[in-house]
């Protein structure tokens, strides 16, 4: 699997909520490293994790992908 472009929208939404990667990780139930990997494109979240991230950011999945 190649490197993804990165979830820049995830980073934008997190910044709009004034959340750190660590805060988002705790709220979504994933590790800090996982959030970093998503934002830099080293990994892409599965559907269940996308839902948790959207809930943690109080937004729609489409807003973060």
PDBQT receptor file of N, H, CA, C and O in Angstrom, charges set to zero:
ATOM      1  N   UNK A   1       0.844  -1.179   0.000  1.00  0.00    +0.000 N 
ATOM      2  CA  UNK A   1       0.000   0.000   0.000  1.00  0.00    +0.000 C 
ATOM      3  C   UNK A   1       0.888   1.240   0.000  1.00  0.00    +0.000 C 
ATOM      4  O   UNK A   1       1.806   1.351   0.813  1.00  0.00    +0.000 OA
ATOM      5  N   UNK A   2       0.617   2.159  -0.901  1.00  0.00    +0.000 N 
ATOM      6  H   UNK A   2      -0.129   2.069  -1.561  1.00  0.00    +0.000 HD
ATOM      7  CA  UNK A   2       1.411   3.374  -1.000  1.00  0.00    +0.000 C 
ATOM      8  C   UNK A   2       1.012   4.416   0.027  1.00  0.00    +0.000 C 
ATOM      9  O   UNK A   2       0.015   4.280   0.737  1.00  0.00    +0.000 OA
ATOM     10  N   UNK A   3       1.803   5.434   0.080  1.00  0.00    +0.000 N 
ATOM     11  H   UNK A   3       2.612   5.545  -0.497  1.00  0.00    +0.000 HD
ATOM     12  CA  UNK A   3       1.533   6.523   1.015  1.00  0.00    +0.000 C 
ATOM     13  C   UNK A   3       0.342   7.345   0.519  1.00  0.00    +0.000 C 
ATOM     14  O   UNK A   3       0.266   7.703  -0.656  1.00  0.00    +0.000 OA
ATOM     15  N   UNK A   4      -0.573   7.633   1.422  1.00  0.00    +0.000 N 
ATOM     16  H   UNK A   4      -0.512   7.342   2.377  1.00  0.00    +0.000 HD
ATOM     17  CA  UNK A   4      -1.730   8.466   1.102  1.00  0.00    +0.000 C 
ATOM     18  C   UNK A   4      -1.314   9.933   1.124  1.00  0.00    +0.000 C 
ATOM     19  O   UNK A   4      -0.258  10.285   1.650  1.00  0.00    +0.000 OA
ATOM     20  N   UNK A   5      -2.143  10.762   0.557  1.00  0.00    +0.000 N 
ATOM     21  H   UNK A   5      -3.000  10.476   0.131  1.00  0.00    +0.000 HD
ATOM     22  CA  UNK A   5      -1.893  12.198   0.541  1.00  0.00    +0.000 C 
ATOM     23  C   UNK A   5      -1.905  12.771   1.957  1.00  0.00    +0.000 C 
ATOM     24  O   UNK A   5      -1.258  13.781   2.232  1.00  0.00    +0.000 OA
ATOM     25  N   UNK A   6      -2.628  12.131   2.830  1.00  0.00    +0.000 N 
ATOM     26  H   UNK A   6      -3.154  11.310   2.607  1.00  0.00    +0.000 HD
ATOM     27  CA  UNK A   6      -2.757  12.643   4.196  1.00  0.00    +0.000 C 
ATOM     28  C   UNK A   6      -4.139  13.215   4.385  1.00  0.00    +0.000 C 
ATOM     29  O   UNK A   6      -4.760  13.706   3.442  1.00  0.00    +0.000 OA
ATOM     30  N   UNK A   7      -4.605  13.149   5.585  1.00  0.00    +0.000 N 
ATOM     31  H   UNK A   7      -4.101  12.749   6.350  1.00  0.00    +0.000 HD
ATOM     32  CA  UNK A   7      -5.937  13.647   5.890  1.00  0.00    +0.000 C 
ATOM     33  C   UNK A   7      -5.822  15.101   6.341  1.00  0.00    +0.000 C 
ATOM     34  O   UNK A   7      -5.981  15.409   7.522  1.00  0.00    +0.000 OA
ATOM     35  N   UNK A   8      -5.548  15.979   5.399  1.00  0.00    +0.000 N 
ATOM     36  H   UNK A   8      -5.419  15.729   4.439  1.00  0.00    +0.000 HD
ATOM     37  CA  UNK A   8      -5.384  17.385   5.767  1.00  0.00    +0.000 C 
ATOM     38  C   UNK A   8      -6.656  17.967   6.356  1.00  0.00    +0.000 C 
ATOM     39  O   UNK A   8      -6.599  18.858   7.203  1.00  0.00    +0.000 OA
ATOM     40  N   UNK A   9      -7.813  17.465   5.910  1.00  0.00    +0.000 N 
ATOM     41  H   UNK A   9      -7.859  16.741   5.222  1.00  0.00    +0.000 HD
ATOM     42  CA  UNK A   9      -9.066  17.952   6.486  1.00  0.00    +0.000 C 
ATOM     43  C   UNK A   9      -9.186  17.565   7.952  1.00  0.00    +0.000 C 
ATOM     44  O   UNK A   9      -9.754  18.312   8.748  1.00  0.00    +0.000 OA
ATOM     45  N   UNK A  10      -8.659  16.412   8.311  1.00  0.00    +0.000 N 
ATOM     46  H   UNK A  10      -8.197  15.805   7.664  1.00  0.00    +0.000 HD
ATOM     47  CA  UNK A  10      -8.655  16.004   9.713  1.00  0.00    +0.000 C 
ATOM     48  C   UNK A  10      -7.856  17.003  10.538  1.00  0.00    +0.000 C 
ATOM     49  O   UNK A  10      -8.287  17.425  11.611  1.00  0.00    +0.000 OA
ATOM     50  N   UNK A  11      -6.710  17.368  10.035  1.00  0.00    +0.000 N 
ATOM     51  H   UNK A  11      -6.359  17.024   9.164  1.00  0.00    +0.000 HD
ATOM     52  CA  UNK A  11      -5.854  18.324  10.721  1.00  0.00    +0.000 C 
ATOM     53  C   UNK A  11      -6.537  19.692  10.832  1.00  0.00    +0.000 C 
ATOM     54  O   UNK A  11      -6.471  20.346  11.873  1.00  0.00    +0.000 OA
ATOM     55  N   UNK A  12      -7.189  20.111   9.752  1.00  0.00    +0.000 N 
ATOM     56  H   UNK A  12      -7.242  19.580   8.906  1.00  0.00    +0.000 HD
ATOM     57  CA  UNK A  12      -7.897  21.398   9.746  1.00  0.00    +0.000 C 
ATOM     58  C   UNK A  12      -9.025  21.395  10.769  1.00  0.00    +0.000 C 
ATOM     59  O   UNK A  12      -9.158  22.335  11.552  1.00  0.00    +0.000 OA
ATOM     60  N   UNK A  13      -9.830  20.350  10.766  1.00  0.00    +0.000 N 
ATOM     61  H   UNK A  13      -9.722  19.586  10.130  1.00  0.00    +0.000 HD
ATOM     62  CA  UNK A  13     -10.951  20.273  11.705  1.00  0.00    +0.000 C 
ATOM     63  C   UNK A  13     -10.457  20.214  13.149  1.00  0.00    +0.000 C 
ATOM     64  O   UNK A  13     -11.057  20.810  14.043  1.00  0.00    +0.000 OA
ATOM     65  N   UNK A  14      -9.369  19.498  13.367  1.00  0.00    +0.000 N 
ATOM     66  H   UNK A  14      -8.881  19.014  12.641  1.00  0.00    +0.000 HD
ATOM     67  CA  UNK A  14      -8.794  19.419  14.715  1.00  0.00    +0.000 C 
ATOM     68  C   UNK A  14      -8.333  20.800  15.156  1.00  0.00    +0.000 C 
ATOM     69  O   UNK A  14      -8.564  21.196  16.298  1.00  0.00    +0.000 OA
ATOM     70  N   UNK A  15      -7.689  21.531  14.266  1.00  0.00    +0.000 N 
ATOM     71  H   UNK A  15      -7.502  21.210  13.337  1.00  0.00    +0.000 HD
ATOM     72  CA  UNK A  15      -7.209  22.884  14.591  1.00  0.00    +0.000 C 
ATOM     73  C   UNK A  15      -8.375  23.828  14.859  1.00  0.00    +0.000 C 
ATOM     74  O   UNK A  15      -8.301  24.663  15.760  1.00  0.00    +0.000 OA
ATOM     75  N   UNK A  16      -9.450  23.702  14.086  1.00  0.00    +0.000 N 
ATOM     76  H   UNK A  16      -9.510  23.023  13.354  1.00  0.00    +0.000 HD
ATOM     77  CA  UNK A  16     -10.636  24.544  14.300  1.00  0.00    +0.000 C 
ATOM     78  C   UNK A  16     -11.253  24.319  15.669  1.00  0.00    +0.000 C 
ATOM     79  O   UNK A  16     -11.857  25.219  16.251  1.00  0.00    +0.000 OA
ATOM     80  N   UNK A  17     -11.093  23.114  16.167  1.00  0.00    +0.000 N 
ATOM     81  H   UNK A  17     -10.602  22.382  15.694  1.00  0.00    +0.000 HD
ATOM     82  CA  UNK A  17     -11.630  22.777  17.498  1.00  0.00    +0.000 C 
ATOM     83  C   UNK A  17     -10.609  23.064  18.609  1.00  0.00    +0.000 C 
ATOM     84  O   UNK A  17     -10.849  22.779  19.782  1.00  0.00    +0.000 OA
ATOM     85  N   UNK A  18      -9.466  23.634  18.209  1.00  0.00    +0.000 N 
ATOM     86  H   UNK A  18      -9.270  23.866  17.256  1.00  0.00    +0.000 HD
ATOM     87  CA  UNK A  18      -8.382  23.926  19.158  1.00  0.00    +0.000 C 
ATOM     88  C   UNK A  18      -7.980  22.693  19.956  1.00  0.00    +0.000 C 
ATOM     89  O   UNK A  18      -7.752  22.764  21.164  1.00  0.00    +0.000 OA
ATOM     90  N   UNK A  19      -7.895  21.559  19.260  1.00  0.00    +0.000 N 
ATOM     91  H   UNK A  19      -8.080  21.501  18.279  1.00  0.00    +0.000 HD
ATOM     92  CA  UNK A  19      -7.512  20.305  19.901  1.00  0.00    +0.000 C 
ATOM     93  C   UNK A  19      -6.102  19.926  19.466  1.00  0.00    +0.000 C 
ATOM     94  O   UNK A  19      -5.700  20.153  18.325  1.00  0.00    +0.000 OA
ATOM     95  N   UNK A  20      -5.370  19.347  20.396  1.00  0.00    +0.000 N 
ATOM     96  H   UNK A  20      -5.697  19.162  21.323  1.00  0.00    +0.000 HD
ATOM     97  CA  UNK A  20      -4.069  18.789  20.053  1.00  0.00    +0.000 C 
ATOM     98  C   UNK A  20      -4.296  17.391  19.484  1.00  0.00    +0.000 C 
ATOM     99  O   UNK A  20      -5.382  16.826  19.609  1.00  0.00    +0.000 OA
ATOM    100  N   UNK A  21      -3.266  16.849  18.863  1.00  0.00    +0.000 N 
ATOM    101  H   UNK A  21      -2.384  17.308  18.761  1.00  0.00    +0.000 HD
ATOM    102  CA  UNK A  21      -3.366  15.465  18.387  1.00  0.00    +0.000 C 
ATOM    103  C   UNK A  21      -3.640  14.541  19.569  1.00  0.00    +0.000 C 
ATOM    104  O   UNK A  21      -4.418  13.594  19.455  1.00  0.00    +0.000 OA
ATOM    105  N   UNK A  22      -3.005  14.816  20.694  1.00  0.00    +0.000 N 
ATOM    106  H   UNK A  22      -2.374  15.586  20.786  1.00  0.00    +0.000 HD
ATOM    107  CA  UNK A  22      -3.194  13.970  21.875  1.00  0.00    +0.000 C 
ATOM    108  C   UNK A  22      -4.637  14.022  22.375  1.00  0.00    +0.000 C 
ATOM    109  O   UNK A  22      -5.207  12.991  22.735  1.00  0.00    +0.000 OA
ATOM    110  N   UNK A  23      -5.225  15.209  22.399  1.00  0.00    +0.000 N 
ATOM    111  H   UNK A  23      -4.762  16.047  22.107  1.00  0.00    +0.000 HD
ATOM    112  CA  UNK A  23      -6.620  15.333  22.844  1.00  0.00    +0.000 C 
ATOM    113  C   UNK A  23      -7.562  14.574  21.918  1.00  0.00    +0.000 C 
ATOM    114  O   UNK A  23      -8.470  13.881  22.378  1.00  0.00    +0.000 OA
ATOM    115  N   UNK A  24      -7.343  14.706  20.616  1.00  0.00    +0.000 N 
ATOM    116  H   UNK A  24      -6.606  15.269  20.242  1.00  0.00    +0.000 HD
ATOM    117  CA  UNK A  24      -8.181  13.992  19.656  1.00  0.00    +0.000 C 
ATOM    118  C   UNK A  24      -8.009  12.490  19.804  1.00  0.00    +0.000 C 
ATOM    119  O   UNK A  24      -8.983  11.739  19.762  1.00  0.00    +0.000 OA
ATOM    120  N   UNK A  25      -6.776  12.056  19.975  1.00  0.00    +0.000 N 
ATOM    121  H   UNK A  25      -5.984  12.666  20.008  1.00  0.00    +0.000 HD
ATOM    122  CA  UNK A  25      -6.505  10.627  20.138  1.00  0.00    +0.000 C 
ATOM    123  C   UNK A  25      -7.266  10.060  21.330  1.00  0.00    +0.000 C 
ATOM    124  O   UNK A  25      -7.904   9.012  21.221  1.00  0.00    +0.000 OA
ATOM    125  N   UNK A  26      -7.201  10.747  22.463  1.00  0.00    +0.000 N 
ATOM    126  H   UNK A  26      -6.683  11.597  22.551  1.00  0.00    +0.000 HD
ATOM    127  CA  UNK A  26      -7.900  10.274  23.665  1.00  0.00    +0.000 C 
ATOM    128  C   UNK A  26      -9.402  10.236  23.444  1.00  0.00    +0.000 C 
ATOM    129  O   UNK A  26     -10.063   9.268  23.817  1.00  0.00    +0.000 OA
ATOM    130  N   UNK A  27      -9.942  11.287  22.839  1.00  0.00    +0.000 N 
ATOM    131  H   UNK A  27      -9.404  12.074  22.537  1.00  0.00    +0.000 HD
ATOM    132  CA  UNK A  27     -11.380  11.375  22.632  1.00  0.00    +0.000 C 
ATOM    133  C   UNK A  27     -11.879  10.323  21.647  1.00  0.00    +0.000 C 
ATOM    134  O   UNK A  27     -12.995   9.822  21.783  1.00  0.00    +0.000 OA
ATOM    135  N   UNK A  28     -11.049   9.984  20.649  1.00  0.00    +0.000 N 
ATOM    136  H   UNK A  28     -10.142  10.391  20.539  1.00  0.00    +0.000 HD
ATOM    137  CA  UNK A  28     -11.448   9.005  19.635  1.00  0.00    +0.000 C 
ATOM    138  C   UNK A  28     -11.039   7.580  20.003  1.00  0.00    +0.000 C 
ATOM    139  O   UNK A  28     -11.430   6.630  19.325  1.00  0.00    +0.000 OA
ATOM    140  N   UNK A  29     -10.260   7.424  21.063  1.00  0.00    +0.000 N 
ATOM    141  H   UNK A  29      -9.942   8.196  21.614  1.00  0.00    +0.000 HD
ATOM    142  CA  UNK A  29      -9.865   6.086  21.499  1.00  0.00    +0.000 C 
ATOM    143  C   UNK A  29      -8.765   5.460  20.657  1.00  0.00    +0.000 C 
ATOM    144  O   UNK A  29      -8.720   4.241  20.489  1.00  0.00    +0.000 OA
ATOM    145  N   UNK A  30      -7.878   6.298  20.127  1.00  0.00    +0.000 N 
ATOM    146  H   UNK A  30      -7.915   7.288  20.264  1.00  0.00    +0.000 HD
ATOM    147  CA  UNK A  30      -6.733   5.797  19.368  1.00  0.00    +0.000 C 
ATOM    148  C   UNK A  30      -5.461   6.398  19.966  1.00  0.00    +0.000 C 
ATOM    149  O   UNK A  30      -5.526   7.205  20.894  1.00  0.00    +0.000 OA
ATOM    150  N   UNK A  31      -4.320   6.005  19.438  1.00  0.00    +0.000 N 
ATOM    151  H   UNK A  31      -4.267   5.350  18.685  1.00  0.00    +0.000 HD
ATOM    152  CA  UNK A  31      -3.066   6.527  19.983  1.00  0.00    +0.000 C 
ATOM    153  C   UNK A  31      -2.679   7.835  19.293  1.00  0.00    +0.000 C 
ATOM    154  O   UNK A  31      -3.153   8.146  18.201  1.00  0.00    +0.000 OA
ATOM    155  N   UNK A  32      -1.822   8.575  19.947  1.00  0.00    +0.000 N 
ATOM    156  H   UNK A  32      -1.436   8.322  20.835  1.00  0.00    +0.000 HD
ATOM    157  CA  UNK A  32      -1.280   9.806  19.380  1.00  0.00    +0.000 C 
ATOM    158  C   UNK A  32      -0.563   9.512  18.063  1.00  0.00    +0.000 C 
ATOM    159  O   UNK A  32      -0.699  10.258  17.093  1.00  0.00    +0.000 OA
ATOM    160  N   UNK A  33       0.195   8.428  18.038  1.00  0.00    +0.000 N 
ATOM    161  H   UNK A  33       0.305   7.822  18.826  1.00  0.00    +0.000 HD
ATOM    162  CA  UNK A  33       0.911   8.035  16.827  1.00  0.00    +0.000 C 
ATOM    163  C   UNK A  33      -0.066   7.778  15.678  1.00  0.00    +0.000 C 
ATOM    164  O   UNK A  33       0.213   8.132  14.532  1.00  0.00    +0.000 OA
ATOM    165  N   UNK A  34      -1.186   7.176  15.979  1.00  0.00    +0.000 N 
ATOM    166  H   UNK A  34      -1.413   6.888  16.909  1.00  0.00    +0.000 HD
ATOM    167  CA  UNK A  34      -2.197   6.899  14.959  1.00  0.00    +0.000 C 
ATOM    168  C   UNK A  34      -2.711   8.190  14.341  1.00  0.00    +0.000 C 
ATOM    169  O   UNK A  34      -2.831   8.285  13.120  1.00  0.00    +0.000 OA
ATOM    170  N   UNK A  35      -3.015   9.177  15.163  1.00  0.00    +0.000 N 
ATOM    171  H   UNK A  35      -2.918   9.100  16.155  1.00  0.00    +0.000 HD
ATOM    172  CA  UNK A  35      -3.481  10.473  14.640  1.00  0.00    +0.000 C 
ATOM    173  C   UNK A  35      -2.410  11.084  13.745  1.00  0.00    +0.000 C 
ATOM    174  O   UNK A  35      -2.714  11.599  12.668  1.00  0.00    +0.000 OA
ATOM    175  N   UNK A  36      -1.182  11.028  14.180  1.00  0.00    +0.000 N 
ATOM    176  H   UNK A  36      -0.935  10.610  15.054  1.00  0.00    +0.000 HD
ATOM    177  CA  UNK A  36      -0.072  11.562  13.388  1.00  0.00    +0.000 C 
ATOM    178  C   UNK A  36       0.025  10.847  12.040  1.00  0.00    +0.000 C 
ATOM    179  O   UNK A  36       0.202  11.485  11.002  1.00  0.00    +0.000 OA
ATOM    180  N   UNK A  37      -0.091   9.527  12.065  1.00  0.00    +0.000 N 
ATOM    181  H   UNK A  37      -0.234   9.009  12.909  1.00  0.00    +0.000 HD
ATOM    182  CA  UNK A  37      -0.037   8.751  10.825  1.00  0.00    +0.000 C 
ATOM    183  C   UNK A  37      -1.173   9.134   9.878  1.00  0.00    +0.000 C 
ATOM    184  O   UNK A  37      -0.963   9.228   8.669  1.00  0.00    +0.000 OA
ATOM    185  N   UNK A  38      -2.371   9.354  10.417  1.00  0.00    +0.000 N 
ATOM    186  H   UNK A  38      -2.541   9.277  11.399  1.00  0.00    +0.000 HD
ATOM    187  CA  UNK A  38      -3.508   9.744   9.581  1.00  0.00    +0.000 C 
ATOM    188  C   UNK A  38      -3.250  11.110   8.943  1.00  0.00    +0.000 C 
ATOM    189  O   UNK A  38      -3.478  11.297   7.747  1.00  0.00    +0.000 OA
ATOM    190  N   UNK A  39      -2.780  12.048   9.738  1.00  0.00    +0.000 N 
ATOM    191  H   UNK A  39      -2.595  11.896  10.709  1.00  0.00    +0.000 HD
ATOM    192  CA  UNK A  39      -2.588  13.407   9.238  1.00  0.00    +0.000 C 
ATOM    193  C   UNK A  39      -1.445  13.505   8.226  1.00  0.00    +0.000 C 
ATOM    194  O   UNK A  39      -1.465  14.376   7.357  1.00  0.00    +0.000 OA
ATOM    195  N   UNK A  40      -0.466  12.631   8.328  1.00  0.00    +0.000 N 
ATOM    196  H   UNK A  40      -0.450  11.923   9.033  1.00  0.00    +0.000 HD
ATOM    197  CA  UNK A  40       0.670  12.671   7.405  1.00  0.00    +0.000 C 
ATOM    198  C   UNK A  40       0.526  11.709   6.232  1.00  0.00    +0.000 C 
ATOM    199  O   UNK A  40       1.355  11.709   5.321  1.00  0.00    +0.000 OA
ATOM    200  N   UNK A  41      -0.519  10.893   6.251  1.00  0.00    +0.000 N 
ATOM    201  H   UNK A  41      -1.192  10.893   6.991  1.00  0.00    +0.000 HD
ATOM    202  CA  UNK A  41      -0.771  10.003   5.132  1.00  0.00    +0.000 C 
ATOM    203  C   UNK A  41      -0.093   8.650   5.195  1.00  0.00    +0.000 C 
ATOM    204  O   UNK A  41      -0.111   7.907   4.214  1.00  0.00    +0.000 OA
ATOM    205  N   UNK A  42       0.502   8.315   6.324  1.00  0.00    +0.000 N 
ATOM    206  H   UNK A  42       0.517   8.919   7.121  1.00  0.00    +0.000 HD
ATOM    207  CA  UNK A  42       1.133   7.004   6.460  1.00  0.00    +0.000 C 
ATOM    208  C   UNK A  42       0.106   5.888   6.657  1.00  0.00    +0.000 C 
ATOM    209  O   UNK A  42       0.382   4.719   6.388  1.00  0.00    +0.000 OA
ATOM    210  N   UNK A  43      -1.064   6.266   7.125  1.00  0.00    +0.000 N 
ATOM    211  H   UNK A  43      -1.288   7.215   7.343  1.00  0.00    +0.000 HD
ATOM    212  CA  UNK A  43      -2.171   5.313   7.302  1.00  0.00    +0.000 C 
ATOM    213  C   UNK A  43      -3.476   6.033   7.023  1.00  0.00    +0.000 C 
ATOM    214  O   UNK A  43      -3.548   7.261   7.059  1.00  0.00    +0.000 OA
ATOM    215  N   UNK A  44      -4.517   5.239   6.740  1.00  0.00    +0.000 N 
ATOM    216  H   UNK A  44      -4.459   4.241   6.711  1.00  0.00    +0.000 HD
ATOM    217  CA  UNK A  44      -5.849   5.793   6.555  1.00  0.00    +0.000 C 
ATOM    218  C   UNK A  44      -6.799   5.011   7.455  1.00  0.00    +0.000 C 
ATOM    219  O   UNK A  44      -6.753   3.781   7.468  1.00  0.00    +0.000 OA
ATOM    220  N   UNK A  45      -7.652   5.689   8.200  1.00  0.00    +0.000 N 
ATOM    221  H   UNK A  45      -7.689   6.689   8.190  1.00  0.00    +0.000 HD
ATOM    222  CA  UNK A  45      -8.523   5.000   9.163  1.00  0.00    +0.000 C 
ATOM    223  C   UNK A  45      -9.606   4.155   8.492  1.00  0.00    +0.000 C 
ATOM    224  O   UNK A  45     -10.086   4.466   7.402  1.00  0.00    +0.000 OA
ATOM    225  N   UNK A  46      -9.966   3.089   9.175  1.00  0.00    +0.000 N 
ATOM    226  H   UNK A  46      -9.576   2.835  10.060  1.00  0.00    +0.000 HD
ATOM    227  CA  UNK A  46     -11.092   2.245   8.744  1.00  0.00    +0.000 C 
ATOM    228  C   UNK A  46     -12.392   2.983   9.071  1.00  0.00    +0.000 C 
ATOM    229  O   UNK A  46     -12.392   4.007   9.754  1.00  0.00    +0.000 OA
ATOM    230  N   UNK A  47     -13.479   2.445   8.572  1.00  0.00    +0.000 N 
ATOM    231  H   UNK A  47     -13.480   1.613   8.017  1.00  0.00    +0.000 HD
ATOM    232  CA  UNK A  47     -14.794   3.072   8.754  1.00  0.00    +0.000 C 
ATOM    233  C   UNK A  47     -15.178   3.333  10.193  1.00  0.00    +0.000 C 
ATOM    234  O   UNK A  47     -15.677   4.411  10.516  1.00  0.00    +0.000 OA
ATOM    235  N   UNK A  48     -14.951   2.350  11.074  1.00  0.00    +0.000 N 
ATOM    236  H   UNK A  48     -14.545   1.474  10.811  1.00  0.00    +0.000 HD
ATOM    237  CA  UNK A  48     -15.335   2.534  12.475  1.00  0.00    +0.000 C 
ATOM    238  C   UNK A  48     -14.501   3.636  13.139  1.00  0.00    +0.000 C 
ATOM    239  O   UNK A  48     -15.006   4.379  13.980  1.00  0.00    +0.000 OA
ATOM    240  N   UNK A  49     -13.242   3.735  12.762  1.00  0.00    +0.000 N 
ATOM    241  H   UNK A  49     -12.831   3.131  12.079  1.00  0.00    +0.000 HD
ATOM    242  CA  UNK A  49     -12.383   4.765  13.324  1.00  0.00    +0.000 C 
ATOM    243  C   UNK A  49     -12.741   6.128  12.750  1.00  0.00    +0.000 C 
ATOM    244  O   UNK A  49     -12.701   7.130  13.464  1.00  0.00    +0.000 OA
ATOM    245  N   UNK A  50     -13.088   6.177  11.474  1.00  0.00    +0.000 N 
ATOM    246  H   UNK A  50     -13.120   5.363  10.894  1.00  0.00    +0.000 HD
ATOM    247  CA  UNK A  50     -13.542   7.436  10.875  1.00  0.00    +0.000 C 
ATOM    248  C   UNK A  50     -14.749   7.977  11.640  1.00  0.00    +0.000 C 
ATOM    249  O   UNK A  50     -14.843   9.175  11.905  1.00  0.00    +0.000 OA
ATOM    250  N   UNK A  51     -15.655   7.090  11.986  1.00  0.00    +0.000 N 
ATOM    251  H   UNK A  51     -15.579   6.117  11.770  1.00  0.00    +0.000 HD
ATOM    252  CA  UNK A  51     -16.853   7.498  12.724  1.00  0.00    +0.000 C 
ATOM    253  C   UNK A  51     -16.468   8.070  14.095  1.00  0.00    +0.000 C 
ATOM    254  O   UNK A  51     -17.009   9.091  14.518  1.00  0.00    +0.000 OA
ATOM    255  N   UNK A  52     -15.546   7.418  14.775  1.00  0.00    +0.000 N 
ATOM    256  H   UNK A  52     -15.106   6.588  14.431  1.00  0.00    +0.000 HD
ATOM    257  CA  UNK A  52     -15.101   7.896  16.089  1.00  0.00    +0.000 C 
ATOM    258  C   UNK A  52     -14.412   9.256  15.986  1.00  0.00    +0.000 C 
ATOM    259  O   UNK A  52     -14.606  10.127  16.833  1.00  0.00    +0.000 OA
ATOM    260  N   UNK A  53     -13.601   9.426  14.934  1.00  0.00    +0.000 N 
ATOM    261  H   UNK A  53     -13.443   8.718  14.246  1.00  0.00    +0.000 HD
ATOM    262  CA  UNK A  53     -12.919  10.703  14.737  1.00  0.00    +0.000 C 
ATOM    263  C   UNK A  53     -13.928  11.818  14.476  1.00  0.00    +0.000 C 
ATOM    264  O   UNK A  53     -13.809  12.911  15.028  1.00  0.00    +0.000 OA
ATOM    265  N   UNK A  54     -14.918  11.539  13.635  1.00  0.00    +0.000 N 
ATOM    266  H   UNK A  54     -15.015  10.651  13.186  1.00  0.00    +0.000 HD
ATOM    267  CA  UNK A  54     -15.949  12.532  13.338  1.00  0.00    +0.000 C 
ATOM    268  C   UNK A  54     -16.736  12.893  14.596  1.00  0.00    +0.000 C 
ATOM    269  O   UNK A  54     -17.031  14.063  14.838  1.00  0.00    +0.000 OA
ATOM    270  N   UNK A  55     -17.071  11.888  15.385  1.00  0.00    +0.000 N 
ATOM    271  H   UNK A  55     -16.831  10.937  15.189  1.00  0.00    +0.000 HD
ATOM    272  CA  UNK A  55     -17.795  12.141  16.634  1.00  0.00    +0.000 C 
ATOM    273  C   UNK A  55     -16.949  12.978  17.594  1.00  0.00    +0.000 C 
ATOM    274  O   UNK A  55     -17.456  13.897  18.238  1.00  0.00    +0.000 OA
ATOM    275  N   UNK A  56     -15.677  12.659  17.683  1.00  0.00    +0.000 N 
ATOM    276  H   UNK A  56     -15.265  11.912  17.160  1.00  0.00    +0.000 HD
ATOM    277  CA  UNK A  56     -14.779  13.396  18.571  1.00  0.00    +0.000 C 
ATOM    278  C   UNK A  56     -14.649  14.860  18.159  1.00  0.00    +0.000 C 
ATOM    279  O   UNK A  56     -14.461  15.743  18.995  1.00  0.00    +0.000 OA
ATOM    280  N   UNK A  57     -14.754  15.096  16.848  1.00  0.00    +0.000 N 
ATOM    281  H   UNK A  57     -14.906  14.378  16.169  1.00  0.00    +0.000 HD
ATOM    282  CA  UNK A  57     -14.627  16.459  16.323  1.00  0.00    +0.000 C 
ATOM    283  C   UNK A  57     -15.985  17.127  16.107  1.00  0.00    +0.000 C 
ATOM    284  O   UNK A  57     -16.052  18.273  15.663  1.00  0.00    +0.000 OA
ATOM    285  N   UNK A  58     -17.058  16.416  16.421  1.00  0.00    +0.000 N 
ATOM    286  H   UNK A  58     -17.004  15.485  16.782  1.00  0.00    +0.000 HD
ATOM    287  CA  UNK A  58     -18.422  16.930  16.252  1.00  0.00    +0.000 C 
ATOM    288  C   UNK A  58     -18.648  17.406  14.820  1.00  0.00    +0.000 C 
ATOM    289  O   UNK A  58     -19.066  18.537  14.576  1.00  0.00    +0.000 OA
ATOM    290  N   UNK A  59     -18.358  16.507  13.884  1.00  0.00    +0.000 N 
ATOM    291  H   UNK A  59     -18.018  15.587  14.082  1.00  0.00    +0.000 HD
ATOM    292  CA  UNK A  59     -18.536  16.832  12.467  1.00  0.00    +0.000 C 
ATOM    293  C   UNK A  59     -18.945  15.569  11.715  1.00  0.00    +0.000 C 
ATOM    294  O   UNK A  59     -19.075  14.501  12.313  1.00  0.00    +0.000 OA
ATOM    295  N   UNK A  60     -19.143  15.689  10.425  1.00  0.00    +0.000 N 
ATOM    296  H   UNK A  60     -19.037  16.557   9.939  1.00  0.00    +0.000 HD
ATOM    297  CA  UNK A  60     -19.491  14.572   9.566  1.00  0.00    +0.000 C 
ATOM    298  C   UNK A  60     -18.200  13.923   9.059  1.00  0.00    +0.000 C 
ATOM    299  O   UNK A  60     -17.162  14.581   8.981  1.00  0.00    +0.000 OA
ATOM    300  N   UNK A  61     -18.262  12.653   8.722  1.00  0.00    +0.000 N 
ATOM    301  H   UNK A  61     -19.104  12.118   8.786  1.00  0.00    +0.000 HD
ATOM    302  CA  UNK A  61     -17.102  11.960   8.161  1.00  0.00    +0.000 C 
ATOM    303  C   UNK A  61     -16.601  12.686   6.920  1.00  0.00    +0.000 C 
ATOM    304  O   UNK A  61     -15.393  12.823   6.725  1.00  0.00    +0.000 OA
ATOM    305  N   UNK A  62     -17.519  13.150   6.083  1.00  0.00    +0.000 N 
ATOM    306  H   UNK A  62     -18.500  13.038   6.241  1.00  0.00    +0.000 HD
ATOM    307  CA  UNK A  62     -17.138  13.839   4.844  1.00  0.00    +0.000 C 
ATOM    308  C   UNK A  62     -16.314  15.101   5.115  1.00  0.00    +0.000 C 
ATOM    309  O   UNK A  62     -15.588  15.568   4.237  1.00  0.00    +0.000 OA
ATOM    310  N   UNK A  63     -16.424  15.649   6.317  1.00  0.00    +0.000 N 
ATOM    311  H   UNK A  63     -17.014  15.270   7.030  1.00  0.00    +0.000 HD
ATOM    312  CA  UNK A  63     -15.678  16.855   6.669  1.00  0.00    +0.000 C 
ATOM    313  C   UNK A  63     -14.214  16.580   6.965  1.00  0.00    +0.000 C 
ATOM    314  O   UNK A  63     -13.398  17.502   6.966  1.00  0.00    +0.000 OA
ATOM    315  N   UNK A  64     -13.869  15.316   7.217  1.00  0.00    +0.000 N 
ATOM    316  H   UNK A  64     -14.531  14.567   7.216  1.00  0.00    +0.000 HD
ATOM    317  CA  UNK A  64     -12.485  15.018   7.608  1.00  0.00    +0.000 C 
ATOM    318  C   UNK A  64     -11.715  14.194   6.589  1.00  0.00    +0.000 C 
ATOM    319  O   UNK A  64     -10.509  13.999   6.740  1.00  0.00    +0.000 OA
ATOM    320  N   UNK A  65     -12.388  13.708   5.558  1.00  0.00    +0.000 N 
ATOM    321  H   UNK A  65     -13.368  13.867   5.435  1.00  0.00    +0.000 HD
ATOM    322  CA  UNK A  65     -11.667  12.934   4.537  1.00  0.00    +0.000 C 
ATOM    323  C   UNK A  65     -11.437  13.736   3.280  1.00  0.00    +0.000 C 
ATOM    324  O   UNK A  65     -10.846  13.231   2.325  1.00  0.00    +0.000 OA
TER     325      UNK A  65
